Amino acid sequence: MTDTTITAISSAQAEAGIGVIRISGPESLNIAKKITNRSELKNRYMHYCKIMQGDKIVDEALVCYMQQPHTYTGEDVVEIQCHGSSASLKEILSMILDAGAEMAEPGEFTKRAFLNGKMDLSQAEAVIDLIKAKTKRSLGLAAKQLGGALSKEVSGIRDELKELLIQLTVNMDYPDEDIEEITYNKIEDSLSSINDEIFKLIAQSDEGKILREGLSVAIIGKPNVGKSSLMNIFMGEERSIVTSVAGTTRDTIEESAQIRGIPIRLIDTAGIHQSEDIVEKIGIEKSKQAFESAQLVLLILDSSKKLSDEDRELINASKDSDVIVVLNKTDLPSEIDEDELKDIKLIKTSFTNNEGIDDLKDAIEEYIKSGSSESRIDPVISNIRHINLVKLANAEIAQALEMCRAKEAIDFIEINVKAAFDYLGEISGDTASGEIIDEIFSRFCLGK
Ligand code: GDP
């Protein structure tokens, strides 16, 4: 437990009815008494106070003192709800600092909660996600992680690894003792079952990642098919300039939007088409890059025109990507030869008449939910740091399995098992270095 007392403004710095200042540490109560007209503050009571600077009333506030250890940080905490003007908040904050508190670093309250064992590292990271959640679904995911869903899974796997490590060590250190000798078959059984569990976590991770970071969607098509119009529909406002002159959307624009609560990153591109225009060509290159880097491609075709070679080139190029083909402008007389497209699942739309948009949204949602495993709908793991660590642990286990099958010395197998154990420990923070911990908390906002 630290002996410093920290403080920060915890509410947003904007004009508001109420603002919140938080204090945490051993001097919290004393400081609260110093700056208010109260000589006593009862534990867990809201007290109506006057914030006093000498004889001058600075503000009126509700002050709550919470005695450790059952607080967010695990330390004594005081929360002051004053008027939300920045003048009032700053004035009170400076009084608290004068009374002996130190300015908190970003995330320091939560860091203290972690260091005092109130939550593990993955839960602390869930706090960041909760604060930054942009959709209801990412909020739900963060809340689940804060509730300890991931911690539970990871600690279960770590327990199994620990059990295996004990057996391996005992066999290495006391080979002559009268203890049950561990056989390669037994090691292989344990490793396979651990491998399966880790693999399940990885399989579940993709949708989690999408919910946190958004699905990257590239809108592809030759000029004038309706890419910008679709982008505007998804954005719900006029973002890219829609014009009927072919080739006006020249640059790649990335915008975030959401479809049914799923955050998406839309990449609007100039159409891929054969052009001599230099500016246009830059757009085309970017378009091709987007094609390669996006998770999902929406290929737009114009049903009021005959299929061109460019369309065919795009259809061919998209065959290796995850693609949804959209046949737009169905409000106009059809010119396209649908026979040529009979092997492709088409979503028919008219962006100008707002037709077929729901079908398209269904298809996108379907794409996210259809995965190798049904459990992807309910992911446990969503943070890139966690996913990477699980993958590293997985690689160690795979290597251990290989060595076990080759009947290599137990000592070598033990090294990989230990490494996997440590990687998973970095998720909960048990084996994370101070540097990693600092890095994580630096991403917090001030006052949390
Ligand atoms: P982009 O070049 O692919 O980005 O295409 P735009 O979104 O700029 O659209 C080009 C033109 O086609 C604009 O005049 C749009 O209003 C029009 N347009 C887009 N979708 C439709 C549609 O479904 N039906 C009709 N009739 N016109 C459309």
Residues whose N, C-alpha, C, O or C-beta is under 5 A from the ligand:
A	BS01	GDP	K222 P223 N224 V225 G226 K227 S228 S229 I241 V242 T243 S244 T249 N328 K329 T330 D331 L332 T349 S350 F351 T352
